Amino acid sequence: MSTVHVVRHAKAKNRDEWTDPDELRPLTKRGRRQAVGLAERLQEERPARLVSSPYLRCVQTLEELARALDLPIETTELLAEGANGATALDLVLSLGRSESVVCCTHGDVLFDLMHEVTAAGVTLDGPRDAPVASTWALEVVDGRIVGARFVERPAT
């Protein structure tokens, strides 16, 4: 069994006030503190890989964890805002075949991904519409999700 931790990125600057491309919207000060809290929590899991949406706010959410574990952050459009939940689930299943992984994505993708998880018969103990900086720990066995545990965002 392996675990894939799917994180919704930490608090980012306000979308309505941001005038540059959305892909470049960074974390707020609070979001950076949330990223530190996530790193402290997730480094205990000793993930072998860090995979993220290429959007800056997702990459920044994993930077502290990457430094703590001395791991690179791999990026993929399969976790980018607007990506398909079924495709994101396929990615999670392929990543979780043999090792523990942390993925960072967006609220819409996470919502759709968790819809796919429930459609496969897995019972959830938390919200599909997870708040920023929260995590779903998905247990993968033989290429399928067998459990899902919701982890609240770290206190900031």
N, C-alpha and C positions, 0 to 999 in steps of 0.2 A: 504494500500500500504506500502511496505517496500523497502528499497534500499540496494543492495549488491554492495559494492565498490570492484572492482577487480583491484588489484594493480600489476603492473609488478615490480618485485624486483628492488631495487636501484642498483647503479653502483657497480659491483663486480670486484675483481681482474681479470686480463687478463687470459682467459682460456688457451691460448697457452703457457703462462709462468708458470702456476700453475702445480706443479708436484704431489701433493697429490690427493686423490680422489675428483672428481668434487663436490660431495655432501658437501664437507667441505670448498669449496671456499668462503671466506668471502667478506664482503663489503670493498671497499676502503675508504679512508678518505672522499672523495667526496660523496660516497654512504652513509656514516654515516650522513653527513650533509643533504643529500636528505631525509633520514629516519626521521630526526628531523623535517624537513619541512612538510613531509607527516603527522607526528603525530600532528603537530600544526593545520594542515588543517582538518584532519579526526576526531580529538577529538571533534570538534564542532558538528559532526554528531551523537555523543553519541551511537556508535555501541554497541550491546549487546554481540557480540562474535567476536573473531579474529581467523581466520582459515588460515593455511599456508601450503605450500609445506614443507616437512621436511628438505629440503636443507638449509644449514646454511645461505646463503645470503637472502633467503626469511624470515626466522625467525628473522634475524637481522634487516630486513626492518621494521618489526612490533614491535620490542622490545621497542622503545621509546613510541609508542602508547599504548602498554600494560602497561608500567609503569604509564603513564599519567592517564589511565582509571582504573588501578588496575584490569586488566583482564588477564587471562592466554592465551597463544597462543596454540591453538589446531593444531595438524598437521595431514595431510592426504596425502597419496600417490596419491589421485585423483587430486591433484594440482602439483605433482612433474613433473620435466622436462620429456618430452616424454609422458605424460598422454594424454588420448583421450579427445578432445574438447567437444564431445557430453556428455561424462561422467562428465566432469567438469561442463558443463551447468546443467546437472541433479542435481549435488551437489549444485550449486548456487540457483537453483529453490527451492530445499528442504530447504536450509538455510534461504532463503528469504520469507518463508511462513508467518512468523509472527513477524519478528524482523529485524532490520538493522544489517548488518554484514560487516566486512572487510575481504577480502580474499587476499592472496599474492601468486602469481604464477610466471611462467616463460614466456618468449616471445612466444615460440612455442605453449604453451597451451592457452595463451591468444588469439593469432591469430586464432587458431582453434575454440575456444569458441565463439569469435566474428563472425566467419564465420557461426556458428550454429545460432547465434542470427539473423544475416541478412537473413539466409535461412528461418527463422520463420516470416519474413516480417517486422522486425524492421529496420528503417532507422538509419544509423550511421552519427554522425556529426564530426567524427574524424577517424584516421587511425586504421585499424585492426592491423597493425604491430606497435603497440604503443611503444614509447621509454621507456627506463628504468625510473622507479620512476613515471610513469604516471598512471592514473587511469581511468577505465570505471565505471561510476555510473549506475547500472542497476536497473530500477524500476520494481518491481515484484508485480503483482496483480493476485490473484486466481491461483497461480502456473504457471504464464507465464510472460515473459518479455514484458512490454508495452512501454518501453522507454530506451534509452541509451544515456548518456551524457559523452563526453570525457573531462577529466580534465588534463591539462598539468602538467608536473613534476614541483615541486617547484624550485624556483631560488636558486642557491647555490653560 
